[in-house]
Structures are given as C-alpha cells and as structure tokens.
Amino acid sequence: MVKLDVVMWTLNGEATLPRVLSQIDRVVPSACVSQRIAVDDGSKDKTVEILESHGWKVYGNHGKGISDAANYALSLVESPFFCSFEQDLVLSESWWLRVSEMIQGDDVAVASGVRYPSVSSLRRLYEYSYQRYLECGKSFLVGKTLDNTVYNTKVLRGAGGFPKLETNAGVDTVLAYRMEREGFKWCVDLDCRSVHLRKGLADEVRHEAWYGQQLPRIWERLRSEGITVDGARNVFLHSLISPISGLRVAWKTKCLSLTYVYPLIRAAYSFGLFKGLIDCD
C-alpha cells in the first residue's frame, strides 16, 4: 500500500474548501494518508477553521506565494510520496486509482490527471485544445499542474524542491522541464478529469489576463534554465487570428458560444501579457 502525505496551499478559500476537502476524503483512502498538511498564506476568512475541521494541520507560510508555500509543505512531508491539491479543485472519482498506479515506476517522479473548468463551454475548449496538442506533438505540458498531483518525495527533494518563482504562475511549468532534465518522467492520465471550479466566464477571463501578466517573468526563468520559449509574438499572433480560429473551434466542438468565448480568452491573455511586458520595462 502506498503511504503518503497530502498537502495544500490556501488563501481565502472558504467558498470552495468544504466541497474540495470532502471529495479528497472520498477519493483518497484514509488508510494511505499519514499527514494532512496545509500551508496558509494569511487567510482572512474561515479557511483555517474549515481545514482543521477536516483534520488538516495548518501552518502559516514562512514566505509568500505558491513557491514558498509548496516548499514549506515539502519540508514537513515525512512519507515516501505526497500529493498536492489546490483549494478550488474537485477530484475525479477515479483519481486515486489511476494516479497511484502511475507513480510506481522507478523513473517516475510525478503523476497527475488533468483538470477541466466547471464552465461547460470552457470545458469543451480545453478538450479540443488538448487533442490538438497531442496531434501536433506539443503535449509536453498538457496536464502538468500542481493541483491534482502525486510526487516521489525523495526525487523532488533531490532535484531542489519546487522552483522558486516570484510569480504564483509557472511553478508547474518550470518543474516539468526540471524533471525532464533530471531524467525523470511526469506521467499524465488524460482520462482522469478533475474539475477546476470557476464562477463563470468572467472569472476565467480574469484568470487568463492574470496568467498572461506573469508570462514575461516565467519566460525569463525558463530561458535562464536553457529552455526555449515562443515569446510574445506568438501570443499576439494567436490573438489576432482568434476570431477565425474561434469559428473553427466552434464548428469542431459543436459549441456555438466558442465563436466569441475563444477570441475573448485569447484577448484577455494577450492584454495580460502586454501589461506584464510594460511592468518589466
């Protein structure tokens, strides 16, 4: 039987945590869990109270943001494996059965499922995009996130832990490339689909703009590790042709709303990147 710790980093998550934590309890067998560790970034709501009521030990973040929270959680892990979850991710019912099998290989450092937005049109867009990445041979980063993931503790510590980034975005991206460089696999089961809770399209648009704003610093970090990135030109080009692409995606997915949803997502991403480039000057 795999023994592991479960970890989470939180900030004002009371709206989603009861559902998220209850599903973790349902999906991950309690007999396998040694510790439940949460690192909180200074929540002002009932986040800590909710976590403790579900049997989690809550620690204050010694730094700021996901990089520091993740590495602090890693320092508290005592089991050979641990899994990480974010406060707005509802696990698939099959998550444990699928992911626990993948992590067993000697050359596997990380294993995870994929996450899809709770908004129907966005879920269809993700499904289409993932399939396109696979067909084009650009699937390296697909599904490699920190929020429904199992790690080999010894391997991750030996590789220096979670990458230290100034941004809250991009930790998973840098970690994926680091694992590849170290000769380890990050296995992803594309049929193991968890739900990333979103309030609606407006929430997703804000998230895309926020992520785009972090891109210049993420790219800078990747380049410092010898990793080639496409850069801003590629992002802006995709935004420019997104009205046409949106029509194609809508036709392929039989989801009419993607005619405007896709261009809107691309525009938000590009707008965020534009702001990020200005901030870096």
C-alpha positions as CSV (number, residue, x, y, z in Angstrom):
1,M,0.0,0.0,0.0
2,V,1.3,3.5,-1.0
3,K,1.8,5.7,2.1
4,L,1.7,9.4,1.5
5,D,1.1,12.8,2.9
6,V,-1.4,15.2,1.4
7,V,-0.6,18.9,1.1
8,M,-2.4,22.1,0.1
9,W,-1.6,25.8,0.0
10,T,-4.5,28.1,0.7
11,L,-5.7,31.8,0.7
12,N,-9.2,32.8,1.5
13,G,-10.7,29.5,0.2
14,E,-13.8,29.1,2.3
15,A,-16.2,29.2,-0.7
16,T,-14.7,26.1,-2.3
17,L,-12.9,24.2,0.5
18,P,-15.8,22.3,2.0
19,R,-16.6,20.6,-1.3
20,V,-12.9,20.2,-2.2
21,L,-11.9,18.6,1.1
22,S,-14.9,16.3,1.3
23,Q,-14.0,15.0,-2.1
24,I,-10.4,14.4,-1.1
25,D,-11.7,12.4,1.8
26,R,-13.9,10.3,-0.5
27,V,-11.3,9.7,-3.2
28,V,-8.0,9.2,-1.3
29,P,-8.2,6.2,1.1
30,S,-7.7,7.3,4.7
31,A,-5.6,4.2,5.3
32,C,-2.9,5.5,2.9
33,V,-2.8,9.0,4.4
34,S,-0.2,9.8,7.1
35,Q,-0.5,13.6,7.3
36,R,-2.8,16.3,6.0
37,I,-0.7,19.5,5.7
38,A,-2.0,22.9,4.7
39,V,0.2,26.0,4.3
40,D,-1.9,29.1,4.5
41,D,-0.9,32.5,3.1
42,G,-2.7,34.6,5.6
43,S,-6.4,33.9,5.0
44,K,-8.9,36.4,6.5
45,D,-12.0,34.2,6.2
46,K,-12.8,30.7,7.7
47,T,-10.2,28.8,5.6
48,V,-8.2,27.7,8.6
49,E,-11.3,26.7,10.6
50,I,-12.6,24.6,7.7
51,L,-9.2,22.9,7.2
52,E,-8.9,22.0,10.9
53,S,-12.4,20.6,11.0
54,H,-11.4,18.2,8.2
55,G,-8.4,17.0,10.2
56,W,-5.7,19.1,8.4
57,K,-2.7,20.6,10.3
58,V,-2.5,24.3,9.2
59,Y,0.8,26.2,9.1
60,G,1.5,29.8,8.2
61,N,3.5,30.4,5.1
62,H,7.1,31.3,6.0
63,G,7.4,33.3,2.7
64,K,4.8,34.5,0.2
65,G,3.0,32.7,-2.6
66,I,2.9,29.2,-4.0
67,S,6.7,28.6,-4.4
68,D,7.3,29.3,-0.7
69,A,4.2,27.5,0.4
70,A,4.9,24.4,-1.6
71,N,8.5,24.2,-0.4
72,Y,7.5,24.7,3.2
73,A,4.9,22.0,2.8
74,L,7.6,19.7,1.3
75,S,9.8,20.3,4.3
76,L,7.0,18.9,6.5
77,V,6.4,15.8,4.4
78,E,7.5,12.5,6.1
79,S,6.1,9.9,3.7
80,P,7.8,8.4,0.6
81,F,5.1,10.1,-1.6
82,F,2.9,13.1,-1.2
83,C,0.1,14.6,-3.2
84,S,-0.8,18.3,-3.7
85,F,-4.2,19.9,-4.2
86,E,-5.3,23.5,-4.7
87,Q,-8.3,24.9,-2.8
88,D,-10.6,25.1,-5.9
89,L,-10.0,21.6,-7.4
90,V,-12.6,18.8,-7.1
91,L,-11.0,15.5,-7.7
92,S,-12.3,12.9,-10.2
93,E,-13.8,9.8,-8.5
94,S,-11.2,7.7,-10.3
95,W,-8.2,10.0,-9.4
96,W,-6.6,7.8,-6.8
97,L,-6.9,4.5,-8.7
98,R,-5.4,6.0,-11.8
99,V,-2.7,8.2,-10.4
100,S,-1.4,5.8,-7.7
101,E,-0.7,3.2,-10.3
102,M,1.4,5.7,-12.5
103,I,3.7,6.8,-9.6
104,Q,5.0,3.3,-9.0
105,G,7.7,3.3,-11.7
106,D,11.4,3.9,-10.7
107,D,11.8,6.6,-13.3
108,V,8.5,8.4,-12.4
109,A,8.9,11.5,-10.3
110,V,5.4,13.0,-10.7
111,A,2.0,11.7,-11.8
112,S,-1.3,13.6,-12.3
113,G,-4.6,13.7,-14.0
114,V,-6.0,16.7,-15.8
115,R,-8.4,19.4,-14.8
116,Y,-11.2,21.0,-16.7
117,P,-13.1,24.2,-16.0
118,S,-16.5,23.8,-14.4
119,V,-18.0,26.1,-17.2
120,S,-19.3,23.9,-20.0
121,S,-18.1,25.9,-23.0
122,L,-14.6,26.2,-21.5
123,R,-14.5,22.5,-20.8
124,R,-15.2,21.9,-24.5
125,L,-12.5,24.3,-25.4
126,Y,-10.0,22.5,-23.2
127,E,-10.9,19.1,-24.6
128,Y,-10.4,20.4,-28.1
129,S,-7.1,22.1,-27.3
130,Y,-5.6,19.1,-25.5
131,Q,-6.5,16.9,-28.5
132,R,-4.8,19.4,-30.9
133,Y,-1.7,19.5,-28.7
134,L,-1.5,15.7,-28.9
135,E,-2.0,15.7,-32.7
136,C,0.7,18.4,-33.2
137,G,3.2,16.7,-30.9
138,K,3.1,19.7,-28.5
139,S,1.7,17.9,-25.5
140,F,4.7,18.1,-23.1
141,L,3.0,20.5,-20.7
142,V,-0.6,19.2,-21.0
143,G,-2.0,18.3,-17.6
144,K,1.2,19.1,-15.7
145,T,-0.2,21.2,-12.9
146,L,0.3,21.2,-9.1
147,D,-3.3,20.7,-8.0
148,N,-4.1,17.0,-8.6
149,T,-0.6,15.5,-8.4
150,V,1.4,12.8,-6.7
151,Y,5.2,13.2,-6.1
152,N,8.1,10.9,-5.2
153,T,9.4,12.8,-2.2
154,K,13.0,11.7,-2.4
155,V,13.2,12.6,-6.1
156,L,11.6,16.0,-5.7
157,R,13.9,16.9,-2.8
158,G,16.9,15.7,-4.8
159,A,16.0,18.0,-7.6
160,G,15.9,21.0,-5.3
161,G,12.2,21.0,-4.5
162,F,9.7,23.3,-6.1
163,P,11.2,26.0,-8.3
164,K,11.4,29.4,-6.6
165,L,9.5,31.9,-8.7
166,E,8.4,35.5,-7.9
167,T,5.1,34.8,-9.6
168,N,2.3,32.4,-8.4
169,A,2.1,31.1,-12.0
170,G,4.6,28.9,-13.8
171,V,5.9,26.8,-10.9
172,D,4.5,23.7,-12.5
173,T,5.9,24.6,-16.0
174,V,9.5,25.1,-14.7
175,L,9.2,21.9,-12.5
176,A,8.1,19.9,-15.6
177,Y,11.2,20.9,-17.5
178,R,13.4,20.3,-14.5
179,M,12.1,16.8,-14.1
180,E,12.8,16.1,-17.7
181,R,16.3,17.4,-17.4
182,E,16.9,15.2,-14.4
183,G,15.9,12.2,-16.4
184,F,12.5,11.5,-14.7
185,K,9.0,11.2,-16.0
186,W,5.9,13.2,-15.2
187,C,3.1,10.9,-16.2
188,V,-0.4,12.4,-17.0
189,D,-3.6,10.4,-17.4
190,L,-5.8,12.5,-19.8
191,D,-8.8,10.4,-19.0
192,C,-8.7,11.2,-15.3
193,R,-10.6,14.5,-15.3
194,S,-11.0,16.6,-12.2
195,V,-13.0,19.9,-12.1
196,H,-11.4,23.3,-11.6
197,L,-14.1,25.4,-10.0
198,R,-14.8,28.7,-11.7
199,K,-17.7,31.2,-11.1
200,G,-18.2,31.7,-14.8
201,L,-16.7,33.1,-18.0
202,A,-15.8,36.4,-16.3
203,D,-13.8,34.6,-13.7
204,E,-11.9,32.6,-16.4
205,V,-11.2,35.8,-18.4
206,R,-9.7,37.4,-15.3
207,H,-7.6,34.4,-14.7
208,E,-6.3,34.4,-18.3
209,A,-5.4,38.1,-18.0
210,W,-3.6,37.4,-14.7
211,Y,-1.6,34.5,-16.1
212,G,-0.7,36.5,-19.2
213,Q,0.7,39.2,-17.0
214,Q,3.1,36.7,-15.3
215,L,4.4,35.3,-18.6
216,P,7.4,37.7,-19.1
217,R,8.9,36.6,-15.7
218,I,8.1,32.9,-16.4
219,W,9.8,33.1,-19.8
220,E,12.8,34.8,-18.2
221,R,13.1,32.0,-15.7
222,L,12.8,29.3,-18.4
223,R,15.4,31.0,-20.5
224,S,17.8,31.1,-17.5
225,E,17.5,27.3,-17.4
226,G,18.3,27.0,-21.1
227,I,14.6,26.4,-22.2
228,T,13.5,28.0,-25.5
229,V,10.1,29.7,-25.4
230,D,8.0,31.0,-28.3
231,G,7.7,34.5,-26.8
232,A,5.2,37.4,-27.1
233,R,5.0,37.5,-30.9
234,N,3.4,34.0,-31.0
235,V,0.8,35.0,-28.3
236,F,-0.2,38.2,-30.1
237,L,-0.4,36.4,-33.4
238,H,-2.8,33.8,-32.0
239,S,-4.9,36.7,-30.5
240,L,-5.0,38.5,-33.9
241,I,-6.4,35.4,-35.7
242,S,-8.6,34.2,-32.8
243,P,-11.9,35.3,-34.4
244,I,-11.2,33.0,-37.3
245,S,-9.9,30.3,-35.0
246,G,-13.0,30.7,-32.8
247,L,-15.2,29.8,-35.8
248,R,-13.2,26.7,-36.5
249,V,-13.2,25.6,-32.8
250,A,-16.9,26.2,-32.5
251,W,-17.6,24.1,-35.6
252,K,-15.3,21.3,-34.5
253,T,-16.7,21.1,-31.0
254,K,-20.4,21.9,-32.0
255,C,-20.3,24.6,-29.3
256,L,-21.6,27.8,-30.9
257,S,-20.6,30.0,-27.9
258,L,-16.9,29.4,-28.6
259,T,-17.2,31.8,-31.6
260,Y,-16.9,34.6,-29.1
261,V,-15.5,32.8,-26.0
262,Y,-12.3,31.7,-27.7
263,P,-11.4,35.2,-29.0
264,L,-12.3,36.7,-25.6
265,I,-9.9,34.3,-23.8
266,R,-7.1,35.0,-26.3
267,A,-7.6,38.7,-26.0
268,A,-7.5,38.6,-22.1
269,Y,-4.3,36.5,-22.3
270,S,-2.7,39.0,-24.7
271,F,-3.8,42.0,-22.7
272,G,-2.3,40.5,-19.6
273,L,1.0,39.8,-21.4
274,F,1.0,43.4,-22.7
275,K,0.7,44.7,-19.1
276,G,3.4,42.3,-18.0
277,L,5.8,43.5,-20.6
278,I,5.2,47.1,-19.6
279,D,5.8,46.2,-16.0
280,C,9.1,44.6,-16.8
281,D,10.4,47.6,-18.6
